[in-house]
Amino acid sequence: MTGVSIESGGRGGRLPVILAAGVLLLASAHAAFAVPAFARKYGTSCLTCHTVFPKLNPFGEAFRRNGYRFPGVDSDFVKQETIALGQEANKKEFPNAVWPGTLPTSIPLAIGFNGSATAHPKKDTGGALADNNARVRLDSLVGEGQLWAAGSLDDLITFFGELVVADGGADIEHATIHFNDLFGAKHAANFVLGKNVPTLSAFGPHSSYVADTAMTPLSVTGLYGAQSDSWNTVTPYGGLELNGTARGRFLYSVGWSSGANSSARSPQDYYASAGYKFGGVRLDGENGSVVPDPKKPWAERALTLNAFYYRSKSLFVASDAEDEVDDEAKTVGFGVRGQLDAFEANLGAYEERHDRAFPGATAVRGTACYGEFSYVAYPWLVPVLRAEYLRLRPDNGSAVSDTRLIAGVAALVRPNLKFVLSAWLEKAKGAPDGGWGPAGGMAVPAGPTLSTGTELEGVTVVMAFAL
């Protein structure tokens, strides 16, 4: 393995090492995203929708796509007592009366905590340098807390929100209102308003056992040293979205988003996605569509394809300039999920073309590829292998790349308590000005055109529970 000096992070100096330290914390803060408020609402187990949370099984994905509603008539499955907000007769009096709704008798909240312990077998890796050469870290054993709000106002309007609290403060991670079944066939047109991850995949954004997001983020302007937030495909933004499914097999989304900007401007981001599922449980879970064996709710035989386009327009502050830089990025990508009973393979790739990722640049192409392979050995135990590859190609410079391999096992101690053991291998060929940290990397080459050997960045045990 190649030794790396903490002073030699390429053109960015100490910055790549500092960012790598942040990556270690972010890697440990896996989104819990199993919301016990839903379990209480429907009087059911977390395992109705999840394997090892936050990973969703086919029914859980249908529930998510339906706007957090059960197939059929959602209120038929609610076990919590509710308070009527108005009389049923008010519907006939509308618009001369307020349309009635419902309110649960108990507050629809849930809480969760997650964090990790990390060990560095080698002291000369980027991951070890990011942790000040500490062999073991326990200070992030509980790295963040979550407060979720989730429920429904009636059979058509639902809500979901998440507040995250960590050492850096509190942040509204998600907050959305879903107006479902607006027109056409059931599930054909749903309108989402609020702060949310853009729908670019056929599956939930946190559909990974060993990574925070299924789609590997690229964050190109951050890789080149931007001092303000970098736009990427997996960050929640304020916006509007229309999505839906047709005949239980086809799905789509179109959206308008605020994107990432260092100062206020009119929203200029828009996106669209489409996909199709062959075999298995219907995308909406309707018409009695279920897995073959109810004792194995994760097991189906299916192939799902999707593609997306995203156009972003971002203002950011560069590392070496006080003035804002205006960058336009056009992104195209695809995803594939194949399921054969307990085995699942997820593959995806996308390419971003930025016209100005840093001052003076003509254009930069960024490519992200990722794959995750998992096998449900037991209902509570899932071994996983994940690979990620990132590449940057400036029109007026040399290409650099970063390759990662994550091997792990996810285990449920109880339906709402999990541990994930994983080992992170990484190899970088060169590095951008800001290092690989903004895109989740930890390798720190000794210079911008130099390479590292294959490094074992760390062995991590993640703990998460929700109540």
C-alpha positions in Angstrom: 0.0 0.0 0.0 1.2 3.5 -0.7 2.0 5.8 2.1 0.5 9.3 1.9 1.7 12.4 3.7 -0.9 14.6 5.3 0.7 17.6 3.8 0.5 16.3 0.2 -3.1 16.2 -0.8 -2.5 17.4 -4.4 -3.3 21.0 -5.3 -5.8 21.2 -2.5 -3.2 20.7 0.3 -4.9 19.5 3.5 -8.4 19.8 2.0 -8.7 16.3 0.7 -7.7 14.8 4.1 -10.2 17.0 5.9 -12.9 16.0 3.4 -12.0 12.4 3.8 -12.6 12.8 7.5 -16.1 14.1 6.7 -16.7 11.1 4.5 -15.9 8.7 7.3 -18.6 10.4 9.4 -21.1 10.5 6.5 -20.4 6.8 5.7 -21.3 5.9 9.3 -24.5 8.0 9.3 -26.5 5.6 7.2 -30.1 6.9 6.9 -32.2 4.7 9.2 -35.3 5.4 7.2 -37.4 2.6 8.8 -40.3 4.6 10.2 -42.1 3.0 13.2 -44.8 5.6 12.8 -46.1 3.5 9.9 -45.9 0.3 11.9 -48.0 1.9 14.6 -50.5 3.3 12.1 -51.1 0.0 10.5 -50.5 -2.2 13.5 -47.9 -4.2 11.7 -44.1 -5.1 11.9 -41.3 -3.1 10.2 -40.7 -6.4 8.2 -44.0 -5.8 6.3 -42.0 -3.3 4.2 -38.4 -3.9 4.9 -35.7 -6.5 4.8 -32.8 -5.0 6.7 -33.9 -1.4 6.9 -33.8 1.0 5.1 -33.9 -1.5 2.3 -37.5 -2.1 1.1 -39.0 -5.4 -0.1 -41.4 -5.4 -3.1 -44.4 -4.5 -1.0 -42.5 -1.7 0.7 -41.5 -0.3 -2.6 -45.1 -0.3 -3.7 -46.2 1.4 -0.5 -43.6 4.1 -1.1 -44.6 4.6 -4.8 -48.2 4.8 -3.8 -47.5 7.9 -1.7 -47.0 5.9 1.6 -50.3 4.1 1.2 -51.3 0.5 1.3 -52.7 -1.0 -2.0 -56.5 -0.9 -2.1 -58.2 1.6 0.2 -55.6 2.8 2.6 -57.9 3.6 5.5 -59.2 0.0 5.5 -55.8 -1.1 6.8 -55.3 1.6 9.5 -55.4 0.2 13.0 -54.9 3.5 14.9 -57.9 5.4 16.2 -58.5 8.6 14.3 -60.3 11.9 15.0 -62.6 13.1 12.3 -61.8 16.7 11.2 -65.2 17.6 9.9 -68.3 15.7 8.8 -68.6 13.3 5.9 -71.6 15.4 4.7 -69.2 18.4 4.2 -68.0 16.8 1.0 -71.4 17.4 -0.5 -71.3 21.0 0.6 -67.9 21.8 -0.9 -66.9 24.5 -1.8 -69.2 26.0 0.8 -67.6 23.8 3.5 -64.1 22.6 4.2 -63.4 19.2 2.9 -63.1 16.8 5.9 -60.0 14.9 6.9 -58.7 12.8 9.8 -56.1 13.1 12.5 -54.5 10.2 14.4 -55.3 10.1 18.1 -51.5 9.6 18.8 -48.9 11.9 17.4 -47.5 10.3 14.2 -43.9 10.6 15.2 -40.9 8.2 15.5 -37.3 8.6 16.5 -34.1 6.9 15.5 -30.4 6.9 16.2 -27.4 5.7 14.2 -23.6 5.8 14.3 -20.5 3.6 13.9 -17.3 2.3 15.3 -14.3 2.3 12.8 -11.0 0.5 12.9 -8.0 1.2 10.6 -5.8 -1.9 10.2 -3.2 0.3 8.3 -2.0 3.7 9.4 -0.8 5.0 6.0 -4.2 5.1 4.2 -6.4 8.0 3.5 -9.0 6.7 5.9 -6.5 6.5 8.7 -5.1 9.9 8.0 -8.6 11.4 8.1 -9.0 10.0 11.6 -5.6 11.4 12.8 -4.0 7.9 12.6 -6.3 6.6 15.3 -6.5 2.8 15.1 -10.1 2.7 16.5 -12.8 5.4 16.7 -15.8 5.2 19.1 -16.7 8.9 19.3 -19.2 8.4 16.4 -20.9 5.4 17.9 -24.1 7.5 18.0 -23.5 10.0 15.2 -26.9 11.4 14.6 -30.6 11.3 15.6 -33.7 11.4 13.5 -37.2 12.5 14.1 -39.8 11.4 11.6 -43.4 12.5 11.0 -45.4 10.3 8.7 -49.1 9.6 8.1 -52.2 10.7 6.1 -54.7 13.4 6.2 -57.2 11.2 4.3 -57.1 8.4 1.7 -55.6 10.7 -0.9 -53.3 13.1 0.9 -50.2 11.9 2.8 -47.1 13.4 4.4 -43.6 12.5 5.3 -40.9 14.4 7.1 -37.5 13.8 8.6 -35.5 16.1 10.9 -31.8 15.1 11.4 -29.8 16.2 14.4 -26.0 15.8 14.6 -23.0 17.6 16.0 -23.2 20.2 13.3 -26.8 21.1 14.2 -30.2 20.2 12.9 -31.5 20.0 9.4 -34.8 19.2 7.7 -33.7 16.3 5.5 -37.1 15.6 4.0 -40.6 17.2 4.2 -43.2 16.4 1.6 -47.0 16.5 1.1 -48.3 13.9 -1.4 -51.5 14.6 -3.3 -52.3 11.2 -4.7 -54.5 9.9 -7.5 -55.1 13.4 -9.0 -56.6 12.2 -12.3 -56.8 9.2 -14.5 -56.4 5.6 -13.3 -55.4 4.9 -9.7 -51.7 5.7 -9.1 -51.4 7.3 -12.5 -50.8 10.9 -11.3 -49.4 11.8 -7.9 -48.2 15.3 -7.1 -45.4 15.8 -4.5 -44.6 19.2 -3.0 -41.7 19.9 -0.6 -38.1 19.0 0.0 -37.3 15.6 -1.4 -34.7 13.5 -3.3 -35.7 13.8 -7.1 -37.2 10.5 -8.4 -34.5 9.3 -10.8 -34.7 5.6 -10.0 -37.4 2.9 -9.9 -36.5 2.3 -6.2 -36.1 4.3 -3.0 -33.0 6.5 -2.8 -31.7 4.5 0.3 -32.0 1.1 -1.4 -28.5 -0.1 -0.2 -27.4 -2.4 2.6 -23.9 -0.9 3.0 -24.1 2.7 1.6 -26.2 5.7 2.5 -27.7 6.0 -1.0 -28.1 3.4 -3.8 -26.9 5.8 -6.4 -23.3 7.0 -5.8 -23.1 10.8 -5.6 -20.6 12.6 -7.8 -20.7 16.3 -6.6 -18.4 17.5 -9.4 -18.1 21.2 -8.3 -17.2 20.0 -4.8 -14.5 17.7 -6.2 -12.9 20.7 -7.8 -12.9 22.6 -4.5 -16.1 24.5 -4.4 -16.7 26.2 -1.0 -20.6 26.1 -1.3 -22.9 23.1 -1.6 -22.4 21.0 -4.7 -25.3 19.8 -6.7 -25.7 16.0 -7.1 -28.3 13.5 -8.0 -29.1 12.2 -4.4 -29.5 15.4 -2.3 -33.0 16.5 -1.3 -34.0 19.8 -2.8 -37.2 21.9 -2.6 -39.4 21.4 -5.6 -42.5 20.0 -7.3 -42.9 16.5 -8.9 -45.5 14.6 -10.8 -45.0 10.8 -10.7 -47.1 7.7 -11.2 -47.4 4.2 -12.4 -49.5 2.7 -15.2 -50.9 -0.9 -15.4 -48.6 -1.8 -12.5 -45.6 -2.1 -14.7 -44.6 1.3 -16.1 -43.5 4.2 -14.0 -42.5 7.8 -14.6 -41.6 11.1 -12.9 -41.1 14.7 -14.0 -40.0 17.5 -11.7 -38.9 21.0 -11.2 -36.3 21.6 -8.5 -34.5 24.4 -6.7 -31.2 22.6 -7.0 -28.0 23.8 -5.2 -27.2 27.5 -5.3 -25.0 29.7 -3.2 -27.5 32.6 -3.4 -31.2 32.9 -4.2 -32.4 32.5 -7.8 -35.4 31.2 -9.7 -35.5 27.4 -9.9 -33.8 26.3 -13.1 -33.4 22.5 -12.6 -35.7 20.0 -14.2 -35.7 16.2 -14.6 -37.6 13.2 -16.0 -37.4 9.5 -15.5 -39.2 6.4 -16.8 -39.0 2.7 -16.1 -40.6 -0.7 -16.6 -40.8 -3.9 -14.4 -40.9 -7.3 -15.9 -42.3 -10.0 -13.7 -42.6 -10.0 -9.9 -45.0 -8.0 -7.8 -46.7 -5.1 -9.5 -45.1 -1.6 -9.0 -48.3 -0.5 -7.2 -49.0 -3.8 -5.4 -52.6 -3.8 -6.6 -54.9 -6.6 -7.8 -53.6 -9.0 -5.2 -50.1 -9.0 -6.6 -47.9 -10.7 -4.0 -44.6 -12.6 -3.7 -44.9 -16.4 -4.2 -43.9 -17.3 -0.6 -45.3 -15.1 2.1 -42.6 -16.4 4.5 -40.0 -14.7 2.1 -41.5 -11.3 1.3 -38.2 -10.2 -0.3 -38.1 -13.0 -2.9 -39.4 -12.5 -6.4 -38.2 -13.1 -9.9 -38.2 -9.8 -11.7 -36.2 -7.4 -13.9 -36.7 -3.6 -13.6 -35.2 -1.0 -16.0 -35.2 2.7 -15.7 -33.5 5.8 -17.3 -33.4 9.5 -16.4 -32.4 12.9 -17.6 -31.5 15.8 -15.3 -30.6 19.4 -16.2 -29.2 21.5 -13.4 -28.1 25.1 -13.2 -26.0 25.9 -10.1 -24.4 28.9 -8.6 -21.4 28.0 -6.4 -18.5 29.7 -4.8 -15.1 28.4 -6.1 -12.2 27.8 -3.8 -10.0 30.4 -5.4 -12.6 33.1 -6.2 -15.0 35.3 -4.3 -17.3 35.6 -7.2 -20.0 33.0 -7.9 -19.6 30.6 -10.8 -22.6 29.6 -12.9 -22.5 26.0 -13.9 -24.9 24.1 -16.1 -24.9 20.3 -16.0 -26.7 17.8 -18.2 -27.0 14.3 -16.8 -28.2 11.1 -18.3 -28.3 7.7 -16.5 -29.9 4.3 -16.2 -30.5 1.7 -13.6 -31.1 -2.1 -13.7 -32.3 -4.4 -10.9 -32.5 -8.1 -11.4 -34.0 -10.4 -8.7 -33.9 -14.2 -8.6 -35.6 -15.2 -5.4 -33.2 -14.3 -2.5 -30.4 -13.0 -4.9 -30.5 -9.4 -6.0 -28.2 -7.4 -8.4 -28.4 -3.6 -8.8 -26.4 -1.9 -11.5 -26.4 1.8 -12.5 -24.4 4.5 -14.2 -24.8 8.1 -15.2 -22.7 10.8 -16.9 -22.8 14.5 -16.1 -21.4 17.1 -18.5 -20.6 20.4 -16.8 -19.9 23.5 -18.8 -18.1 25.2 -15.9 -17.3 23.0 -12.9 -14.5 25.4 -11.8 -13.3 28.9 -12.9 -11.8 28.9 -16.4 -12.9 25.4 -17.3 -14.3 24.7 -20.7 -16.2 21.5 -19.7 -15.9 18.5 -17.5 -17.4 15.1 -17.9 -18.1 13.1 -14.7 -19.0 9.4 -14.8 -20.4 7.4 -11.9 -20.9 3.6 -12.1 -22.1 1.4 -9.2 -23.2 -2.1 -8.5 -24.5 -3.9 -5.5 -25.1 -7.7 -5.1 -26.9 -9.1 -2.1 -28.3 -12.4 -0.9 -30.9 -12.8 1.8 -29.3 -15.8 3.6 -31.8 -15.6 6.4 -34.6 -13.1 7.1 -32.2 -11.3 9.4 -28.9 -11.8 7.6 -27.8 -10.3 4.3 -24.2 -10.5 2.9 -23.4 -7.8 0.4 -20.8 -6.8 -2.1 -20.8 -3.3 -3.6 -18.5 -1.7 -6.2 -18.3 2.0 -7.2 -16.2 3.7 -10.0 -15.9 7.5 -10.5 -14.1 9.3 -13.4 -13.6 13.0 -14.2 -12.5 14.1 -17.6 -11.8 17.8 -18.1 -11.7 19.0 -21.7 -8.4 20.7 -21.0 -6.8 18.4 -18.5 -6.0 14.8 -17.5 -8.6 12.3 -16.4 -8.7 11.0 -12.8 -10.6 8.1 -11.3 -11.5 6.5 -8.0 -12.5 2.8 -7.6 -14.1 1.3 -4.4 -15.1 -2.1 -3.2 -17.3 -2.5 -0.1 -17.9 -6.0 1.3 -20.2 -6.4 4.3 -23.0 -8.1 6.0 -26.2 -6.5 7.3 -28.0 -8.1 10.3 -31.2 -7.5 12.2 -31.0 -8.1 15.9 -34.6 -7.1 16.1 -36.9 -5.7 13.4 -36.0 -2.2 14.5 -32.3 -2.7 15.5 -29.6 -3.5 13.0 -25.8 -3.8 12.7 -23.8 -3.6 9.5 -20.2 -4.8 9.3 -18.3 -3.6 6.3 -14.7 -3.3 4.9 -13.8 -0.5 2.5 -11.1 -1.0 -0.2 -10.2 1.9 -2.5 -7.8 2.9 -5.2 -7.4 6.3 -6.8 -5.6 7.3 -10.0 -5.0 11.0 -9.5 -7.4 13.4 -7.8 -9.2 16.6 -8.5 -8.4 19.8 -6.6 -10.8 19.1 -3.8 -9.9 15.4 -3.4 -12.4 12.5 -3.6 -14.1 13.3 -0.3 -17.1 15.3 -1.7 -18.0 12.1 -3.7 -17.6 9.8 -0.8 -14.0 8.8 -1.4 -11.2 8.4 1.2 -8.1 7.7 -0.9 -5.6 10.6 -0.9 -3.0 10.4 -3.7 0.4 12.1 -3.1 -0.2 14.4 -6.0 -2.9 15.3 -8.6 -1.5 12.9 -11.2 -0.2 10.2 -8.9 -2.0 7.0 -7.8 -2.5 5.1 -4.6 -2.2 1.4 -4.2 -5.3 -0.6 -3.2 -5.9 0.6 0.3 -8.0 -0.9 3.1 -9.5 2.4 4.3 -11.3 1.0 7.3 -13.5 -1.7 8.8 -16.7 -0.2 10.2 -19.6 -1.5 12.3 -22.7 0.6 11.9 -25.5 0.5 14.5 -29.0 1.9 13.9 -32.3 1.6 15.7 -35.7 3.3 15.5 -38.6 3.5 17.9 
